[in-house]
Amino acid sequence: MGKQAYTRLCAPCHGTSAEGGAGNDLIPASPDLTDAMWDHGATDGEIFATIKNGVAPEFNMTPFKDRLKDDEIWNVVNYLRSIAKK
């Protein structure tokens, strides 16, 4: 279920493999979600909060609290953990 939500909502920016997007003149490059370096917190709770609330102040990553229920966000967090580089 996490992969389905990721593919539908996250992959357009972070790529189908979650290794980041190139960005353009209007949108900055999105980070790799499979590596050990997380810019906005690396704990499961911090990742949950980032997905739910977005990344302020520019909100290049928009909040998903109106599009995903909490359990769906946790499914995405768990999916990201399952595909992380070891």
N, C-alpha and C positions, 0 to 999 in steps of 0.2 A: 504494500500500500504506500509505503514511503517513496519507493521508486516511481510509482505512478504520479504522485503529487509532485515530486521533484521534476519529472519529465515535463509535466504540464506547466508548472509555474516557475521553476528555477532554471531549467536547461536553456531557455532562450537567452539568458545572460551568462550563466556559468558554464554552458556547454553540456553536451550529452554525457560526457565522461566526468563532469564536475571539475575539470582542470583549468577552468577560467575562460573568460571571453576576451576578445581583442579590444573592444570598445571602439569609439569613434570620436568625432569632434564634439558631439553632444553628450555622450555617455562615456565615463571613464571605464577602463578595463576592469572586469570583475575578477576577483581573486580565485586562486586554485583552492577548492574545498577538500582536496584529497591529501594535502601535505600537512606537516606538523605546525606550520606557521599560520596563525589566525590573527587578523588585525583587530577583531572586535570581541575577543574572548574565546577561549578554547574549551571551557567546561561545557558539558551538555546543557546546563542551565543558561549559560551565556549565549550559546548558539541558539537555543530556543528563544531567548529574549530578542536576539538580533532578527530572527525570522519574523517573530510576532510584531515587533515594534519598529523595524527598519533601522537604518543607520542615520542618525541626525548629525549635523544640522542640515546637510544638503539633501538627504534622503535619496542618494543615488540608488540605494537599496530601499525600496518602498516597504512599508509595513504590510504584512499579510494577515493581520488579525481579523480583517473583514472578509477574507477569502478562505481561510483555513481555521478549523476548530483546533483547540489545544491538542487533542489526541492526534490530529493529522500533522501538526507541527512536530510532535514527538516522533511520529513515524518518519518524517524527513530527517530529523536528527539521527535517529537509529540507522536509516539508510546511509547517510553520510559517513557514519562511523564504520559501517560494513564495507565501504569501498575505499576507506582511507589507506594510503600507502603505509606499509609496515616497515 
